[in-house]
Amino acid sequence: MGHLSLTEVKTVLDFLWRVRRTVDHGSFIALILQGLKTLIPCELVGYYEVHAASGSIHATALPTSVLVPEGTSAITRHYRDHPLILHHIRTGDGTPRRVTDMASMRMFRGTALFSEVYRPARIGLEMAIALPDAPGVVRCVALGRDSRDFSERDLEVLHLVRPYLCETQRDLDATGNVQSLSPRERDVLALVARGKTNVEIAAVLSISPRTAQKHLEHIYDKLGIRRRAGAAMLAQVHHFRDSVPGK
């Protein structure tokens, strides 16, 4: 974090603390837009979901006045002109990059995407990251400026926050899969949310610790999460922790 001052580091940590407490997708997007615009001064920050099968774009931007319906339609038609989106589609690499890292500005300014979207919005330069993709969806967060390119400090901020944004995105995606859990898996998930270890879960549910671990592994697989903390967050969101044996 060589480019960040102590005050900036504290601001980033506060942003990440609020991100990890997000409990729904709409709030998550709003927090990203507001938080990143504060951390990295820019004229525009947007959250985009590219649906590959239909070629449609779901976009949310700040300020809202910049992304008019005509611009969204143009993005839908020409998103493959964007060097950062194209790079992610081809490689799966979602790490922070500037447009100027990927292509010459002369080439980018010659695209239909730039002519129909960026020029009218007075956005000349951009930096973006990709977040975990849902099936058939490419997600990215992009920041735009008029004439001053993004600095190494700005890239450093995105490198710092992206892992936490990705983890939160995965946890929120998993909320849609909670209904696939069996009653016993829901009991295990609720006990995890109450801070119980596998041994304690086994004692409450009258099963072996090994069986408790297997239930937890099945929960991870079904919800698409990797860590116990993510499972605990989901249980709290769905109020499982208040309705299990041993309360």
N, C-alpha and C positions, 0 to 999 in steps of 0.2 A: 504494500500500500504506500509506495514511495511518493506518489503524486498527491496523496490526500492528507489534509491537515487533521489534527485531532478533533476539531469541531466537525469536520466533514465525516470522519469515521463515526462519531456519535450520531450524526444525522442518519447515516446509512443503517446503523444498528437499530435505531428507533423505527425506521421504515421496515426493516426485516422483522422486527418484533410484531408490528401490526400486520404484516403479511401472513405470518404463521398463525395468527389468531382469526384469520378470515374463515367464515363458515359457509359462504355461498359464492357461486361463480360471478354473479353481478357485482358483489362487493369487491371481489378479488380484482376484477377488471378496473373498476373505478379507482381502487387503491393504487394499482400499477400506474394508471394514467396520471393521477395527481402526484404520486410519490416521485416517479421518474422525472416529471417536468420540474419538480423542485430540486432534485439531486443533480440533474443535467439540464441547464438552461437550453431551451429550444423553442421553436415556433409551433411545433406540432408533435404530439406523441399519440400513437394509435395502436390498438390491439386488433389483429386481423386473423380470421379463420378462413382458409382457402379450402373449399370442398371440391376435391379433385374430380369426382365422378360427374357432378353437375356443372363444374366450372364456376360455381357461385362464390361470392365473398360475403362474409358477415364482418362488418367493420364498426368499430367504436373509436372515436378520436376526441382529443382535447386540444384546442377548443372545438366545440361541436360545429361551429359555423364554417370550419375549413372543409370538412368532408361532406360536400353536398351530394344529393342522389346521383347527379350526372357523373361525379367523380367515382362513386362506388361502382357504377355501371362500367366505367372505363377501366377500373382496376380488374373487374371480372373478365373483361375482354382481353386485357393485355398484361396480366400479372406475370406471364412468363418472360416479359421484357425485363423484369427486375432481376438484376444479377444476384442479389442476396437470396431471394426466394428460390430462384433457379438453382443456386448452389446448394441450398438445403434440400430441395427435392432430389437432386442428383446424388448427394453424399450423406444426407442425414446429419450433417454438422450444423449445430445451432449456436455455436459460440459467437460472441460479439464481433461484428465486422462492419466496416464502413463501405459505402458504395465505392469510394476511391481505392479501397484495398482490392476490389474485385474487377473493376473495369475503368476505362478512361471516361472522364466526364464528357468528353466530346462524343463518345459512342453512346453513352446513356442519354444524353440530351437529344440524340437523333432518333430515339424510340418514340413510338406512338404513346406509350405509357407516360413518358415525360411530357410530351406535348399536350396530352389531354388531362393529366392529373397534376403533375408537379408544377408546371409553368403557371397554370391558372391559380394554384394555391400559393405561389411564390415560395416554393420549397426547392432549393437547388441541391442540397446535400443531405445524406441520410446515413443513419447507423441503425443496426437491428440485431435482435437475437431471435432464436426460435425456441419455443417451449414444447414440452412433450406432446406428440401428436395423438389424437384420437384416430380410430380406423378411418382412413380415407380423408383425413383433415390435416392440413398444414397450418400450424399456429405460429404467429410471430408478433413481436412488439417492435415498433419502429419509431425512431425519433428523427425529426426533420428540422433543418435550418435553412435560412435564406442563402447566405453567402460564406459563412465562416465554417470550415470543416471541423468535425469533432476531434478532440485532442486525445493523447495517450491517457490523460487523466480520466476523460469521459469513458474510454474503453475499459479502464481499470474498474470504474464503478459498476459497469454492466457485468464484467467478469465476476465481481464480488457478489452481486445480488442474484445472478442467474440461477445458481444451484438451488437457492431457497425458493425462487419463483417456480422452478421446475418441480420441486418436491411438493409445494402447495398445489400446483396444477394437478399433479398425479393424485393427491389425496382427495381433491374436490371431484375429479373424474370418478374416483372409486365410490363416491356416495351414490351414484346411480346404480351400483351393483349390489347394494346392501340387501335388496329383496331376494337375492339368490342364496343367501345364507340359510342354513338349516336352523331349527330352533336351538339345538345344542351349540352350534357355532355362534349364534347370537348371545347365548349365555356366556360363552368363553370371551367373546368380544367385550361384553359389558364388564366382566371381571377384570379384563386387561385395562379398561378405562378407569377402574377403581384402584389401579396400581398393584394388582395381585401378581405374584410370580406364578410360574407354571405349577410349582409344588402346592401353592395356596389354592390355585384354581382347581387342581385335582382333588384337594381335600373338600372343597365346597361342593363340587359336583359328583363326588364319589367315583372318580375315575383315576387312572394312573397318570403320573406326570408325562409319560411318553404319549399317552392318548391326548392329553391337553396340548402338547407340542404339535401333534399331527393335526388337531383341529385348527390350531393357529396357523400352520402352514397352508391348510386349505383356505382359510380366511384370506391370507396374503394373496394366494393365487386368484381367488374369485374377485377380490377388490383391486388387484393390480397395484398393491403397495408393497414396500420392502421392509418397513421398520415398524416396531411395536408402537412408537409414538404416533405414527400415522393411523394405526388401527385405533388407538385410544381416542384420537381426535374425532374420528368418524363415529365412534360409540357415543361420545358426548353430544355431537351434533344431532344424532337420532334418539337421544335420551334413553339409551339402552341401560345405562349404569344404574338407573333407579328401579329396575324391574327384574332383578335376578335373585336366585337363591342366595341366602347368606347375607342379605342386606342388613 
